[in-house]
Amino acid sequence: MKTLTLKELDGELAEWPFYMDKAIGLAASVFNATPNPRVGCVIVKDGSVIGEGWHSAAGEKHAEIVALEDAGPTAKNSTAFVSLEPCAHQGRTPPCSEALIAAEVDRVVIASVDPDERVSGRGIRALEEANIKVFHLLDFDKRARAVNPGFFKRQEFGKPFVRLKLAMSIDGRTALSNGKSKWITSPEARKDVQRLRAQSCAIVTGIGTILMDDPSLTIRIPELGIDDMQLKYNKASLSKSPARVVIGDYKKIPATAKVIHNEGAVKFFTSGKGGSVANYPENVEICEIKSDSERVDLESVLVSLASDSKCNEVLVEAGPTLSADFIDQGLVDEFITYKAPKILGSDAKPLINYTGLTSLDKSINFSVKEVCRLGSDIKTTFIPSFKECSQEL
């Protein structure tokens, strides 16, 4: 495999960034392909795009297969631009490297090497052994990883990528003193939250939120506001809801709770004795996490979600105490706030229950990744300052 930088792309190769950008764009258009990565592929011949494809969901055709089918016999002697190294193992679908070899493409250009040990480097070797030239566009590597932050983190560190989402007023309050919070933010902000849910393999909350709000924690597809093309990209992934994960004493949850009765997997993580509960539906699983205290060890929860459920990305929608625990334990990769232009007052519920600081140098610091306006609200995405931001899109 030959590694190239943008400075080395001249002549015919000068168009390569355009095609790779298109391949990464196709991958980024997919909400969720868990446990697989989001992948896009563009096949080019004689300066024209002859095939495009994306991987829409686990069990569906991979991006390279879709693009090759789109190109048909003209794929021979073409160049395939793929956002991630083509797979070289038999999973639910055949290896993409074999399909590219069978199609007799001339070159394969990748943006990033697959971190999965079943693939990493093997797809490249299979192609090169078939006399197909392979190139790695180094300048696109970070962007390609940013499309799949959870897949890379799960493969490399054994934990999913964690987003923490909170909505607040100007004065940093999340609900009135009586607990009422619907709705602090605008419809546009709530629509954006639905997109975060659609990108997630699991939605994590605490027992307090279940008892206070009785949330469904499902994707409300009509609120996504997607057009026909976006629906085409995501129809398969949207057919499956993210798992709902509740942390705390599940015995307090009433059998009528919405989180139990909606379609999809439900996991209750507890530090007490687990086991099946007769009055819960079959989709409910009780998971015991051994702990030295009564509180559930959050890192163990994340490791379990990665190893047992193959979760790539997790969205935390919790109250001020559980949210503070995730932040305090350094488990948050992205912290997203939606700030509404209203004041709720000093007796309203705080954003984060984090106490005990006696000096500013002990504070938990974040860097601002992105700020945008959604309706009347301001969305801000923060990155913990001790983590390198690798999600530039």
LOGUFI-882951 format. One record per residue: residue in three letters; x, y, z of N, C-alpha, C in turn. Coordinates in steps of 0.001 Angstrom, whole numbers, padded with zeros to 6 digits, always signed. Each point is the difference from the previous one (the first is absolute). Example, Ala and Ser with C-alpha at 12.3 -4.5 7.8 and 13.67 -1.06 7.14 Angstrom:
REM residues 2
Ala+013190-005690+007800-000890+001190+000000+000900+001200+000000 Ser-000350+001050-000720+000820+001190+000060-000770+001090+000730 
***
This chain:
REM residues 393
Met+000849-001198+000000-000849+001198+000000+000881+001244+000000 Lys-000378+000945-000791+000733+001258-000070-000795+001095+000706 Thr+000665+000702+000896-000632+001109+000714+000283+001306-000719 Leu-001044+000780-000220+000134+001267-000722-000585+001139+000820 Thr+000601+001162-000121-000562+001219+000580-000581+000846-001120 Leu-000777+001003+000365-000627+000849-001011+001032+000697-000879 Lys+001158+000329+000573+001036+000692-000761+000550-000861-001136 Glu-000151-001309+000122+000535-000913-001009-001010-000331-001102 Leu-001206+000536+000121-001049-000327-000969-000016+001035-001117 Asp+000655-000314-001087-000017+000904-001150-000424-000778-001239 Gly-000181+000721-001088-000419-000650-001241-001346-000677+000156 Glu-000101-001251-000431-001243-000765+000096-000450-000156+001452 Leu+000962-000080+000905-000307-000234+001408-000584+001226+000688 Ala+000038+001147-000652-000488+001232+000614-001484-000057+000322 Glu-000741-000868-000693-001443-000135+000235-000316-000972+001135 Trp+000984-000701+000488-000258-001008+001025-000647+000553+001269 Pro+000410+001181+000477-000664+000525+001207-001500+000196-000183 Phe-000418+000395-001190-001436+000189-000260-000756-001313+000170 Tyr+000546-001073-000559-000687-001291+000068+000034-000576+001416 Met+001117+000182+000708+000062-000500+001363-000938+000790+000907 Asp-000078+001295-000235-000932+000825+000761-001428-000501-000201 Lys-000308-000399-001219-001333-000518-000316-000242-001333+000707 Ala+001011-000867+000035-000130-001295+000672-000229+000186+001498 Ile+000753+000900+000614-000173+000261+001430-001366+000629+000259 Gly-000460+000847-000917-001326+000599+000130-001103-001046-000024 Leu+000143-001013-000858-000975-001089-000038-000021-000746+001328 Ala+001183-000257+000545+000079-000694+001291-000649+000822+001103 Ala+000259+001303+000004-000521+000873+001046-001508+000166-000074 Ser-000597-000314-001141-001451+000147-000166-000780-001097+000710 Val+000696-001052+000421-000654-001124+000681-000024+000286+001501 Phe-001186-000079+000596-000114+000252+001430+000749-001052+000814 Asn-000239-001275-000297+000496-001041+000889+000116-001323-000743 Ala+001185-000602-000007+000206-001308-000636+000505-001025+001009 Thr-000135+000327+001285+000552-000857+001049-000410-001462-000159 Pro+000888-000932+000303+001348+000168+000570+001057+000332-001045 Asn-000428+000148-001237+000932+000297-001089+000290+001497-000073 Pro+001037+000375-000706+000272+001417-000220-000860+000554-001130 Arg-000132+001313-000044-000612+000672-001137+001046+000067-001114 Val-000346-000440-001196+000968-000036-001097-000673+000495-001279 Gly+000740+000789-000768-000459+000446-001305+001014-000373-001061 Cys-000480-000221-001229+000881-000395-001103-000426+000705-001279 Val+000979+000489-000736-000232+000638-001300+000933-000654-001013 Ile-000550-000439-001115+000796-000637-001055+000091+000948-001186 Val+001232+000228-000431+000278+001010-001032+000741-000645-001167 Lys-000383+000399-001218+000685-000477-001196-000001+001109-001044 Asp+001175+000242-000570+000151+001035-001031-000544+001349+000454 Gly+000233+000321+001262-000387+001307+000514-001463+000153+000341 Ser-000768-001086+000011-001431+000070+000311-000367-001004+001082 Val-000939+000370+000838-000520-000914+001014-000940-000989-000670 Ile+000303-001290+000126-000844-001021-000630-000747-000854+001031 Gly+000320+000191+001274-000682-000768+001029+000156+000630+001364 Glu-001058-000063+000816+000036+000509+001367-000672-001008+000925 Gly+000461-000050+001237-000624-000897+000954+000312+000383+001424 Trp-000848-000439+000907+000201+000219+001421-000553-001196+000752 His+000555-000236+001173-000457-001105+000850-001084+000536+000921 Ser-001224-000469-000161-001129+000603+000708-000275-000617+001363 Ala+000352-001271+000209-000265-000647+001288+000655-001370+000015 Ala+000215-000534+001201+000571-001336+000139-000883-001016-000711 Gly+000637-000882-000763-000739-000996-000753-000344+000433-001407 Glu+000068+001316-000254-000243+000525-001341+001310-000022-000800 Lys-000114+000156-001305+001183-000007-000852+000964+001110+000412 His+001301-000307-000083+001009+000995+000324+000113+001023-001129 Ala+000623+001123+000325+000069+001126-000933+000625-000394-001337 Glu+001087-000792+000048+000687-000382-001228-000892-000859-000898 Ile-000772-000889+000612-000894-000870-000774-001071+000826-000697 Val-000593+000926+000744-001043+000852-000577+000560+000830-001149 Ala+001203+000555+000196+000610+000831-001041+000361-000825-001231 Leu+000500-001214+000202+000344-000879-001130-001252-000394-000772 Glu-001078-000272+000709-001253-000326-000685-000519+001197-000781 Asp+000212+001184+000563-000414+001229-000691+000820+000206-001269 Ala+001284-000325+000064+000888+000190-001148-000176-001088-001056 Gly-000306-001217+000440-000156-001107-000950+001327-000393-000629 Pro-000033-000561-001214+001224-000478-000672+001035+001087-000257 Thr-000445+001265-000011+000945+001092-000272+000992+000217+001143 Ala-000199-000702+001123+000926+000140+001136+001393-000517-000318 Lys+000137-000827-001031+001316-000526-000367+000949+001150-000343 Asn+001207-000061+000565+001055+001002-000211-000356+001375+000590 Ser-000913+000022+000950-000382+001258+000637+000797+000223+001276 Thr-000271+001139+000662+000598+000310+001294-001115+000092+001036 Ala+000134-000745+001088-001000+000028+001072+000515+000839+001160 Phe-000777+000997+000396+000321+000840+001152-000883-000452+001159 Val+000629-000450+001073-000739-000553+001130+000422+000723+001279 Ser-000966+000360+000816+000312+000761+001213+000722-000825+001053 Leu-000053-001350-000128+000667-000887+000949+000518-001219-000751 Glu+001098-000539+000451+000579-001194-000624-001058-001080-000258 Pro-000086-000546-001211-000971-001060-000295+000221-001221+000894 Cys-001105-000590+000452+000105-001140+000904+000551-001226-000725 Ala+000606-000883+000786+000613-001197-000588-000446-001259+000727 His-001105+000088+000746-000483-001162+000747-001462-000272-000345 Gln-000426-001209+000234-001379-000397-000242-000830+000277+001245 Gly-000899+000957-000092-000926+000278+001086-001395-000372-000445 Arg-000935+000923+000183-001353-000235-000527-000012+000106-001520 Thr+001016+000682-000522+000131+000154-001448+001414-000407-000412 Pro+000228-000326-001288+001338-000420-000463+001003+001146+000068 Pro+001303-000313-000041+001045+001028+000056-000071+000966-001184 Cys+000101+001290+000304-000039+001010-001060+001264-000028-000844 Ser+001118-000370+000608+001242-000077-000763-000140-001002-001143 Glu-000667-001125+000257-000203-000998-001048-000882+000542-001119 Ala-001009+000787+000373-000888+000570-001018+000745+000987-000893 Leu+000873+000796+000594+000790+000958-000786+000964-000732-000922 Ile+000561-001092+000494+000908-000797-000830-000765-000625-001163 Ala-001167-000561+000289-000806-000633-001043-000446+001005-001054 Ala-000227+001249+000424-000427+001045-000938+001162+000523-000835 Glu+001228-000393+000348+001215+000399-000712+000211+001511-000010 Val-000230+000616+001170+000326+001421+000093+001516+000145-000086 Asp+000441+001160-000407+001436+000228-000183+000656+000517+001273 Arg-000720+000890+000722+000568+000615+001197-001071+000127+001082 Val+000444-000041+001245-000875+000263+001140+000665+001080+000854 Val-000730+001060+000252+000511+001111+000801-000806+000041+001287 Ile+000679-000065+001141-000692-000010+001280+000344+001255+000806 Ala-000927+000361+000907+000245+001144+000880+000582-000432+001331 Ser-000298-001249+000415+000487-000459+001296+000106-001518+000016 Val+000928-000502+000810+000167-001439+000187-000991-000473+001062 Asp-000652-001127-000229-000992-000535+000930+000691-000461+001284 Pro-000487+000441+001194+000640-000406+001252-000401-001407+000452 Asp-001032-000575-000604-000458-001347+000363+001100-001002-000339 Glu+000443-000771+000998+001113-000930-000215-000314-001060-001055 Arg-001277-000235-000283-000362-000959-001044+000254+000564-001390 Val+000148+001315-000065+000146+000681-001291+001343+000696-000132 Ser+000413+000681+001053+001097+000955-000053+001213-000497-000790 Gly+000201+000590-001163+001123-000355-000867-000276-001189-000896 Arg-000925-000862+000379-000260-001203-000782-000729+000315-001297 Gly-000920+000964+000063-000680+000404-001224+000976+000601-000989 Ile+000928+000791+000520+001016+000622-000856+000880-001071-000631 Arg+000446-000962+000805+000874-001061-000520-000711-000841-001058 Ala-001260-000316+000233-000750-000807-000971-000088+000705-001345 Leu-000228+001309+000038-000087+000769-001239+001353+000038-000706 Glu+001048+000261+000754+001324+000102-000609+000481-001341-000547 Glu-000371-001098+000673+000371-001315-000509-000708-000322-001310 Ala-001111+000700-000256-000719-000154-001262+000436+001055-001021 Asn+001132+000666+000296+000578+001014-000898-000880+001240-000152 Ile-000776+000297+001035-000770+001245+000040+000786+001002+000846 Lys+000251+001152-000544+000772+001027+000701-000867+000640+001089 Val+000575+000159+001180-000730+000576+001133+000717+001261+000469 Phe-000789+001058+000211+000537+001281+000452-000755+000445+001252 His+000734+000603+000911-000588+000549+001222+000169+001516-000032 Leu-001126+000734-000046+000051+001468+000013+000082+000464+001447 Leu+001196+000280+000437+000270+000269+001398-000772+001201+000539 Asp-000187+001026-000822-000665+001213+000472-001488-000214+000287 Phe-000562-001106-000463-001407-000288+000241-000203-000957+001169 Asp+001089-000454+000594-000097-001012+001048-000809+000496+001196 Lys+000276+001207+000468-000703+000525+001166-001483+000180-000291 Arg-000331+000464-001175-001411+000179-000366-000716-001340-000070 Ala+000686-001002-000522-000614-001322-000096-000249-000580+001390 Arg+000934+000193+000907-000191-000465+001365-001138+000750+000682 Ala-000147+001280-000316-001040+000809+000625-001399-000459-000380 Val-000144-000624-001157-001301-000531-000409-000380-001195+000870 Asn+000989-000688+000548-000228-001205+000803+000718+000072+001349 Pro-000274+001033+000804+000743+000129+001260-000230-001183+000941 Gly-001223-000529+000000-000302-001116+000884+000612-001306-000460 Phe-000006-000242-001303+000588-001236-000522+001482-000054+000303 Phe+000703+001106-000233+001437+000035+000279+000273-000127+001501 Lys-000809+000677+000822+000255-000055+001435-000275-001404+000550 Arg-001064-000630-000495-000307-001356+000479+001088-000985-000397 Gln+000509+000119-001228+001041-000908-000460+001323+000240+000719 Glu+000300+001251+000284+001314+000340+000556+000041+000036+001532 Phe-001156+000320+000630+000008+000164+001458-001061-000826+000714 Gly-000835-000710-000739-000986-000867+000631-001159+000705+000652 Lys-000247+001270-000389-001131+000759+000537-000657+000793-001129 Pro-001285+000309+000125-000657+000801-001028+000332+001486+000147 Phe-000265+000747-001040+000126+001460+000014-001221+000551+000732 Val+000222+000862+001000-001078+000474+000864-000301+001472-000252 Arg-001263+000270-000338-000488+001374-000099-000939+000258+001175 Leu+000202+001109+000672-000894+000424+001076-000782+001205-000489 Lys-001333-000099+000077-000861+001079-000489-000812+000580+001148 Leu-000020+001342+000091-000823+000666+001005-000614+001266-000598 Ala-001233+000277+000372-000678+001229-000406-000123+000905+001214 Met+000184+001299-000211-000008+000904+001148-000504+001384-000379 Ser-000268+000776+001039-000380+001396-000167+001259+000865+000012 Ile-000187+001303-000186+001142+000913+000036+000747-000108+001330 Asp-000767-000180+001070+000632-000057+001318+000386-001427+000404 Gly+000149-000884-000981+000537-001327+000254-000916-000926+000762 Arg-001306+000131-000213-000972-000852+000678-000673-000932-001001 Thr-000344-001198+000462-000547-001016-000901-001479-000277+000205 Ala-000541+000414+001127-001416-000234+000300-000410+000910+001147 Leu-001290+000245+000111-000506+000781+001116+000173-000780+001302 Ser-000172+000665+001113+000192-000656+001296-000962-001163+000207 Asn-001141+000040-000706-000961-001108+000096+000302-001131-000985 Gly+001111+000136-000747+000414-001047-000929-000472+000172-001421 Lys-000891+000950-000259-000530+000172-001357+001073+000584-000919 Ser+000158-000631-001189+001036+000450-000940-000471+000015-001452 Lys-001212-000340-000289-000503-000043-001382-000786+001262-000309 Trp+000475+000753-001017+001297-000225-000653+000866+001222+000221 Ile+001221-000190+000444+000923+001123+000157+000453+000490-001367 Thr+000323-000932-000885+000602+000357-001287-001018+000004-001133 Ser+000454+000490-001151-000850+000173-001179-000181-001319-000752 Pro-000996-000058-000903-000177-001199-000836+001245-000343-000807 Glu+000732+001031-000441+001212-000253-000788+001062-000722+000836 Ala+000133+000388+001257+000965-000667+000877-000436-001431+000280 Arg-001294-000192+000204-000498-001348+000276+000156-000905-001216 Lys-000105+000574-001169+000231-000763-001231+001458-000440-000064 Asp+000904+000871+000406+001422-000343-000009+000292-001126+000990 Val-000692-000009+001115+000173-001074+000981-000435-001337-000601 Gln-001057+000017-000799-000435-001233-000657+001085-000526-000931 Arg+000736+000894-000632+001118-000423-000856+001118-000618+000840 Leu+000264+000571+001176+000992-000592+000897-000431-001402+000414 Arg-001275-000167+000271-000500-001323+000355+000153-000969-001166 Ala-000288+000479-001202+000095-000870-001180+001435-000442-000254 Gln+000973+000803+000416+001407-000346-000183+000494-000971+001069 Ser-000803-000219+001027+000462-000722+001176-000455-001458-000004 Cys+000837-000838+000587-000343-001416+000179-000788-000200+001288 Ala+000203+000895+000953-000692-000099+001281-000216+001394+000568 Ile-001106+000159+000722-000299+001240+000711+000022-000324+001484 Val+000856+000702+000737+000221-000302+001408-000667+001062+000873 Thr-000699-000455+001023-000603+000925+000950+000044-000614+001388 Gly-000467+000758+000991+000001-000479+001373-001396-000292+000496 Ile-000085-000691+001104-001288-000358+000576-000816+001233+000360 Gly+000684+001078+000424-000707+001228+000366-000750+000600-001163 Thr+000617+000001-001176-000659+000542-001195-001217-000834-000373 Ile+000100-001322+000137-001132-000874-000306-001172+000302+000928 Leu+000276+000155+001294-001063+000239+000969-000599+001395-000138 Met+000829+000974-000378-000478+001380-000105-000741+000272-001301 Asp+000586-000437-001145-000528+000388-001302-000710-001114-000758 Asp+000222-001260+000371-000532-001153-000729+000253+000133-001503 Pro+001262+000174-000413+000301+000195-001428-000077-001306-000785 Ser-000247+000131-001302-000004-001169-000884+001404-000345-000475 Leu+000838+001041-000188+001378-000165-000478+000054-000753-001330 Thr-000880+000367-000905-000040-000594-001330+000261+001093-001035 Ile+000189-000423-001239+000171+000953-001101-001381+000356-000547 Arg-000301+001275+000002-001267+000461-000592+000305+000401-001446 Ile-000157-000958-000893+000433+000168-001392-000609+001238-000667 Pro-001296+000299+000204-000552+001204-000636+000715+001285+000403 Glu+000602+000008+001205+000694+001199+000466+001412+000131-000558 Leu+000495-001029-000665+001347+000075-000564+000081+001029-001121 Gly-001108+000197-000689-000024+000983-001083+000876-000362-001171 Ile+000101-001303-000317+000862-000429-001096-000791-000096-001294 Asp+000692+000253-001120-000647-000080-001301+000085-001429-000535 Asp-000521-000203-001204-000064-001349-000574+001387-000608-000188 Met+000975+000824-000391+001342-000526-000200+000617-000431+001326 Gln-000173+000807+001045+000528-000358+001312-000684-001261+000530 Leu-001297-000132-000287-000713-001201+000413+000548-001216-000733 Lys+000384+000192-001259+000591-001088-000784+001303-000470+000643 Tyr+000806+000937+000440+001259-000346+000667-000254-000762+001298 Asn-001087+000339+000703-000159-000434+001385-001203-000876+000284 Lys-000709-000419-001029-001201-000797+000225+000301-001250+000798 Ala+001094-000679-000318+000339-001243+000695+000383+000256+001454 Ser+000819+001022+000242+000445+000246+001376-001129+000516+000879 Leu-000927+000759-000574-001106+000548+000778-001057-001046+000327 Ser+000101-001159-000612-000965-001058+000287+000270-000653+001357 Lys+001143+000311+000609+000357-000569+001293+000278+001131+000988 Ser-000684-000036+001143+000172+001042+000999+001269-000227+000812 Pro+000621+001073+000499+001144-000172+000899-000442-000726+001273 Ala+000911-000731+000605-000292-000630+001284-000202+001082+001051 Arg-000926-000214+000920-000190+000914+001121+000702-000586+001215 Val+000859+000798+000599+000824-000453+001119-000338+000853+001217 Val-000407-000651+001071-000355+000699+001233+000952-000441+001101 Ile+000589+000970+000682+000965-000279+001054-000625+000293+001362 Gly+000035-000980+000885-000552+000185+001343-000842-001176+000438 Asp-000749+000196+001049-000812-001058+000586-001244-000233-000849 Tyr+000065-000994-000876-001107-000265-000926-001291-000386+000718 Lys+000084-000453+001242-001203-000419+000729-000942+001177+000263 Lys+000528+001217-000103-000832+001185+000187-000814+000344-001249 Ile+000358-000587-001140-000664+000342-001262-001355-000688-000073 Pro-001074+000755-000175-001320-000628-000099-000130-000810-001282 Ala-000806-001036+000053-000177-000874-001164-000671+000721-001156 Thr-000561+001176+000258-000677+000763-001052+000917+001001-000693 Ala+001269+000078+000416+000923+001003-000552+000128-000130-001512 Lys+000000+001131-000686+000075+000007-001467+001294-000629-000503 Val+001079+000193+000742+001302-000489-000452-000005-001514-000163 Ile-000887-000676+000718-000073-001455-000061-000806-000474-001194 His-001054+000712-000294-000996-000536-000923+000179+000414-001455 Asn+000940+000881-000282+000276+000322-001396+000874-001084-000622 Glu-000091-000116-001322+000751-001028-000716+001504+000215+000154 Gly+000753-001073+000103+001450+000071+000092+000521-000501+001335 Ala+001317-000184+000045+000638-000557+001190+000031+001013+001145 Val-000170-000511+001214+000087+000812+001219+000963-000696+000950 Lys+000959+000759+000539+000963-000553+000945-000048+000808+001292 Phe-000212-000678+001120+000073+000628+001312+001326-000398+000638 Phe+000862+000978+000257+001281-000271+000645-000121+000330+001489 Thr+000325-000978+000831-000134+000151+001432+001239-000538+000699 Ser+000264+000511+001204+001103-000535+000792-000483-001103+000933 Gly-001315-000213+000019-000576-001054+000814-000095-001294-000765 Lys-000685-000961+000573-000125-001309-000615-000884+000080-001224 Gly+000491-000531-001119-000767+000034-001241-000905-001190-000128 Gly-000395-000294-001235-000892-001120-000254-001227+000450-000742 Ser-000805-000927-000406-001208+000325-000746-001093+000466+000938 Val-000875+000837-000504-001129+000502+000773-001274-000353-000743 Ala-000885-000703+000654-001143-000608-000673-000944+001007-000633 Asn-000179+001160+000634-001005+000925-000521+000550+000964-001041 Tyr+001241-000207-000464+000556+000806-001075-000053-000788-001306 Pro-000162+000687-001129-000014-000688-001303+001334-000683-000292 Glu+000015-000851-001004+001206-000767-000338+001140+000867-000501 Asn-000318+001211-000493+001052+000859-000528+000802+000693+001098 Val-000388-000210+001267+000685+000629+001123+001051-000947+000569 Glu+001226+000511+000141+001095-000784+000558+000548+000692+001241 Ile+000162-000754+001070+000580+000528+001226+001489-000335+000022 Cys+000845+001015+000096+001452-000193-000049+000611+000455+001325 Glu+000631-000925+000700+000648+000344+001261+001449+000397-000254 Ile+000354+001160+000516+001377+000478-000070+000580-000026+001406 Lys+000995-000844+000206+000608-000102+001318+000684+001313+000370 Ser-000244+000432+001223+000535+001288+000430+000293-000044+001486 Asp+000981+000810+000416+000343+000087+001414-000990+000872+000763 Ser-000832+000722-000725-000992+000865+000634-001375-000319-000566 Glu-001006+000721+000471-001356-000206-000497-000189+000601-001387 Arg+000886+000897-000399-000129+000645-001299+000558-000900-001096 Val-000641+000034-001140+000423-000809-001141+001276+000593-000587 Asp+000991-000839-000272+001249+000456-000604-000244+000310-001482 Leu+000075+001269-000354-000382+000435-001343+000957-000506-001073 Glu+001288-000043+000320+000957-000496-000996-000289-001463-000334 Ser-000387-000781+000991-000355-001397-000238-001242-000116-000882 Val-000921+000930+000177-001190+000032-000859+000405+000212-001452 Leu+000885+000953-000217+000439+000305-001364+000758-001167-000615 Val+000853-000643+000794+000735-001164-000500-000971-001109-000383 Ser-001031-000182+000804-001013-001020-000302-000755+000332-001277 Leu-000367+001259-000169-000730+000402-001211+000858-000212-001245 Ala+001307+000218+000132+000902-000191-001142+000223-001473-000299 Ser+000243-000799+001032+000356-001401-000215-001206-000886-000241 Asp-001057+000193+000774-001166-000881-000088-001012+000451-001047 Ser-000173+001312-000138-001008+000530-000930+000600+000620-001242 Lys+001339+000056-000091+000699+000560-001159-000443+001433-000284 Cys-000201+000772+001063-000415+001393-000149+001182+000865-000435 Asn-000191+000744-001052+001021+000935-000465-000145+001375+000636 Glu-001217+000509+000039-000244+001349+000511-001155-000025+000988 Val+000174+000705+001110-000977+000027+001076-000379+001444+000285 Leu-001293+000233+000207-000497+001326+000356-000511-000038+001428 Val+000541+000870+000847-000446+000095+001389-001015+001136+000098 Glu-001219-000353+000391-001062+000974+000250-000453-000215+001434 Ala+000647+000659+000921-000231-000275+001413-000158+001293+000785 Gly-000261-000163+001292-000138+001138+000877+001337+000552+000446 Pro-000022+001003+000869+001237+000698+000382+000997-000857+000776 Thr-000471-001020+000715+000917-000819+000794+000740-001019-000854 Leu-000733-000775-000796+000649-000991-000859+000865+000688-001053 Ser-000468+001128-000525+000808+000752-000972+001319+000431+000622 Ala-000070+000475+001249+001224+000417+000700+000939-001183+000211 Asp-000562-001168+000273+000837-001188+000202+000762-000362-001275 Phe-000677+000054-001137+000663-000301-001274+001137+000993-000256 Ile-000249+001277+000275+001031+001024-000216+001152-000177+000986 Asp-000322-000176+001280+001010-000095+001040+000932-001191-000223 Gln-000533-001090-000559+000802-001206-000217+000712+000000-001352 Gly-000089+001117-000726+000729+000126-001259-000506-000920-001091 Leu-001308-000263-000015-000568-000956-000941-000708+000665-001178 Val-000024+001324-000030-000724+000730-001046+000960+000412-001111 Asp-000360-000348-001232+000803+000401-001168-000508+001289-000617 Glu-001309+000200+000036-000619+001245-000484-001086+000412+000985 Phe-000017+001272+000329-001013+000553+000894-000782+001036-000801 Ile-001280-000270-000214-000826+000854-000847-001066+000685+000850 Thr-000063+001326-000074-001033+000742+000716-000873+000771-000987 Tyr-001284+000075+000328-000952+000821-000741-000476+001078+000971 Lys+000348+001253-000284-000340+001100+000914-001179+000791-000557 Ala-001087+000031+000773-001202+000735-000399+000048+001412+000569 Pro-000528+000991-000720+000045+001390+000453-001094+000307+001031 Lys+000092-000652+001134-000971+000223+001081+000696-000217+001342 Ile-000577+000589+001038+000538-000125+001349-000996-000766+000857 Leu+000476-001017+000716-000881-000822+000830+000114+000313+001486 Gly+001045+000707+000406+000104+000402+001398+000924-000873+000825 Ser+000450+000532+001115+000998-000677+000821-000538-001224+000722 Asp-001327-000133+000126-000548-001182+000664-000277-001139-000980 Ala+000300+000220-001297-000200-001040-001006+001131-001028+000083 Lys-000168-001131-000693+000964-001090+000048+001291+000391-000719 Pro+001166-000311+000580+001281+000380-000621+000357-000920-001172 Leu+000890+000469-000852+000451-000791-001142+000804-001207+000464 Ile+000927+000230+000932+000897-001047+000486+000075+000071+001524 Asn-000184-001137+000659+000200-000068+001450+001460-000345+000294 Tyr+000820+001010-000061+001435-000202+000226+000429+000971+001079 Thr+000433-000536+001132+000308+000853+001144+001398-000300+000540 Gly+000422+000854+000936+001247-000259+000721+001215+000739-000510 Leu-000129+000769-001070+001158+000733-000516+000350+001160+000928 Thr+001276+000140+000290+000449+001095+000856+000959+000949-000703 Ser+000425-000387-001220+000872+000880-000776-000247-000236-001485 Leu+000201+001034-000788-000290-000081-001432+000904-000988-000727 Asp+001200-000205+000517+000912-000915-000690-000441-001461+000132 Lys-001022-000250+000805-000550-001344+000135-001206-000224-000913 Ser-000389+001033-000721-001185-000100-000859+000260-000931-001178 Ile-001078-000551-000539+000096-000869-001182-000141+000879-001234 Asn+001005-000010-000838+000044+000921-001127-000388-000678-001319 Phe-000644+000784-000865-000402-000464-001324+000475+000981-001058 Ser+000100-000489-001215+000274+000851-001156-001258+000044-000852 Val-000266+001141-000603-001169+000141-000859+000328-000544-001382 Lys-000734-001003-000432+000201-000566-001328-000849+000709-001037 Glu-001254+000293+000352-000931+000561-000989-001127+000746+000704 Val-000427+001095-000594-001150+000757+000487-000911+000302-001189 Cys-001291-000247+000168-000936+000325-001075-001351+000358+000597 Arg-000824+000647-000819-001338+000388+000441-001013-000984-000546 Leu-000920-000434+000867-001096-000884-000390-001295+000641+000456 Gly-000741+000569-000946-001198+000740+000380+000386+001159+000888 Ser-000602+000065+001190+000320+001073+000936+001115-000389+000962 Asp+000533-001203-000126+000973-000524+000950+001426+000007-000557 Ile+000949-000157+000902+001407-000106-000363+000497-001393+000372 Lys+000510-000723-000992+000599-001307+000241+001514+000175+000064 Thr+000595-000524+001058+001452+000042+000150+000520-001408+000250 Thr+001009-000370-000754+000636-001303+000169+001377+000207+000614 Phe+000209-000645+001139+001251+000116+000734+000779-001312-000061 Ile+001306+000123+000073+000896-001150+000097+000800+000155+001297 Pro+000072-001039+000836+000860+000108+001182+001406+000412-000407 Ser+000568+000933+000690+001262+000595-000428+001142-001001+000001 Phe-000131-001093+000748+001089-000988+000029-000113-001009-001133 Lys-001061+000114-000828-000149-000926-001117+000239+000748-001306 Glu+000742-000597-000866+000271+000604-001301-001238-000094-000860 Cys-000389+001107-000611-001165+000001-000879+000388-000615-001333 Ser-000577-001170-000307+000320-000698-001235-001228-000155-000886 Gln-000921+000957+000132-001266-000149-000708-000239+001133-000992 Glu+001032+000537-000564-000156+001085-000947-000651-000510-001276 Leu-001134+000568-000327-000750-000454-001184+000061+001056-001096 
***
